[in-house]
C-alpha cells in the first residue's frame, strides 16, 4: 500500500505516523471482512510506475509506511 500526503507536509513528524495509522486500519478492516491485505513497501521503489498507474498527482509525496 502506498500512502501519499500533500507536498507541503513533507518533513512533518506527524505525516508518516498518520499515514501508517490509516494503512494499518485499512488492512485490519479488510482482514475483518475476509479480504487478504498486506502493507508492502515495494511500490516506493517504483514511484514513477505507481504514480502513473494509480493516478497520483505530482504535488503528492509518496511515503513508505
Buried (B, 14 or more C-beta within 10 A) or exposed (E): BBBBBEEEBEEEEEBBEBBBEEBEEBBEEEEEEEEEBEBEEEBBEEEEEBBEEEEBEEEBBBBBB
